[in-house]
Amino acid sequence: MDIVSSASAVVGLVFNFATAAKTCKAVRGRYKDANLTIDSIRQELETLQAALQQLANLMMHDASALASQWDTDQSLSRTFARSVRGFERTIKGLQLELDKLKLEKQELGRLDKAKVVWNEDGMREHLARLRSQAGALQLLLHVIQV
């Protein structure tokens, strides 16, 4: 994965994280005891979105400096590609869960609530995955900057 492809993948992730954060905002308040978890997920999404945006900016505006590292260390580009795939899997899984919770109706009736049950443990797992991805991104950024 070259610098341009990598930057493009990161920009795609930024869009996906923004979409998921928007969905969190739509879902918040619809389920009993979900506000704290949804707010935590949304904060992680927004923080990671900002970090990924900065990474994309760095990659686009200082591509020559990064390209020399990319060319010198082949494992760096492979590691970066795996990291991007990890982010994609994480955000895709979270978005699927959030889409199940986001119904078209503004107010949920009893039947709607019976169809979709808040899964606190599942959402906390998504939150843990996001935090894990944040740690991986932090380490990768450190390696790129060294």
NORRA-V68738 format. One record per residue. N is the residue number from 1. RES is the residue in one letter. SS is DSSP state (H for helix, E for strand, C for the rest). PSI is psi in whole degrees, -180 to 180 (NA if undefined). Layout:
n: {N | N}
res: {RES | RES}
ss: {SS | SS}
psi: {PSI | PSI}
This chain:
n: {1 | 2 | 3 | 4 | 5 | 6 | 7 | 8 | 9 | 10 | 11 | 12 | 13 | 14 | 15 | 16 | 17 | 18 | 19 | 20 | 21 | 22 | 23 | 24 | 25 | 26 | 27 | 28 | 29 | 30 | 31 | 32 | 33 | 34 | 35 | 36 | 37 | 38 | 39 | 40 | 41 | 42 | 43 | 44 | 45 | 46 | 47 | 48 | 49 | 50 | 51 | 52 | 53 | 54 | 55 | 56 | 57 | 58 | 59 | 60 | 61 | 62 | 63 | 64 | 65 | 66 | 67 | 68 | 69 | 70 | 71 | 72 | 73 | 74 | 75 | 76 | 77 | 78 | 79 | 80 | 81 | 82 | 83 | 84 | 85 | 86 | 87 | 88 | 89 | 90 | 91 | 92 | 93 | 94 | 95 | 96 | 97 | 98 | 99 | 100 | 101 | 102 | 103 | 104 | 105 | 106 | 107 | 108 | 109 | 110 | 111 | 112 | 113 | 114 | 115 | 116 | 117 | 118 | 119 | 120 | 121 | 122 | 123 | 124 | 125 | 126 | 127 | 128 | 129 | 130 | 131 | 132 | 133 | 134 | 135 | 136 | 137 | 138 | 139 | 140 | 141 | 142 | 143 | 144 | 145 | 146}
res: {M | D | I | V | S | S | A | S | A | V | V | G | L | V | F | N | F | A | T | A | A | K | T | C | K | A | V | R | G | R | Y | K | D | A | N | L | T | I | D | S | I | R | Q | E | L | E | T | L | Q | A | A | L | Q | Q | L | A | N | L | M | M | H | D | A | S | A | L | A | S | Q | W | D | T | D | Q | S | L | S | R | T | F | A | R | S | V | R | G | F | E | R | T | I | K | G | L | Q | L | E | L | D | K | L | K | L | E | K | Q | E | L | G | R | L | D | K | A | K | V | V | W | N | E | D | G | M | R | E | H | L | A | R | L | R | S | Q | A | G | A | L | Q | L | L | L | H | V | I | Q | V}
ss: {C | C | H | H | H | H | H | H | H | H | H | H | H | H | H | H | H | H | H | H | H | H | H | H | H | H | H | C | C | C | C | C | C | C | H | H | H | H | H | H | H | H | H | H | H | H | H | H | H | H | H | H | H | H | H | H | H | H | H | H | H | C | H | H | H | H | H | H | H | H | H | H | C | H | H | H | H | H | H | H | H | H | H | H | H | H | H | H | H | H | H | H | H | H | H | H | H | H | H | H | H | C | C | C | C | C | C | C | C | H | H | H | H | H | H | C | C | C | C | H | H | H | H | H | H | H | H | H | H | H | H | H | H | H | H | H | H | H | H | H | H | H | H | H | H | C}
psi: {119 | 177 | -45 | -45 | -40 | -46 | -40 | -42 | -40 | -41 | -40 | -40 | -40 | -45 | -46 | -39 | -39 | -41 | -45 | -39 | -39 | -40 | -39 | -43 | -38 | -33 | -29 | 134 | -8 | -19 | 138 | 134 | 17 | -17 | -47 | -45 | -45 | -43 | -41 | -44 | -46 | -40 | -42 | -44 | -46 | -38 | -46 | -36 | -46 | -43 | -42 | -36 | -42 | -40 | -44 | -43 | -45 | -44 | -36 | -34 | -18 | 42 | -35 | -40 | -42 | -35 | -36 | -39 | -42 | -44 | -35 | -40 | 97 | -29 | -24 | -46 | -37 | -42 | -42 | -43 | -42 | -39 | -43 | -43 | -38 | -44 | -43 | -44 | -42 | -49 | -34 | -45 | -43 | -45 | -37 | -44 | -44 | -38 | -33 | -35 | -23 | 100 | 159 | -30 | 145 | -45 | 135 | 128 | 178 | -42 | -42 | -44 | -32 | -32 | -37 | 115 | 138 | 127 | 90 | -45 | -43 | -42 | -36 | -33 | -42 | -41 | -42 | -40 | -42 | -43 | -37 | -43 | -37 | -43 | -41 | -41 | -41 | -44 | -43 | -43 | -39 | -44 | -42 | -37 | -15 | NA}
